Amino acid sequence: MFCSLQGWAKNPTWSRGASTLAEFGTLQMEYIALSERTGDGEWRDLAESIVEYVRKIRTQTGTPLGLYPLYLNPHR
């Protein structure tokens, strides 16, 4: 769970404090849609920063191109 207004994140205990790749992808799509509807590019930029973060993690972990880890820790 993530609250952009208050700036906190909480994840289920079964994921050991990590967010799922699906959650990151969902946030990206929501921010892009918000940007399109409001005409405010700041939200698209935020979505792109999520993509860059996931790409950085993929590169750091040596995961092959096209594959991404299922769990990511948003607090790092």
Secondary structure, 3 states (H helix, E strand, C coil): CEECCCCEECCCHHHCCCEEHHHHHHHHHHHHHHHHHHCCHHHHHHHHHHHHHHHHHHHHHCCCCCCCCCEECCCC
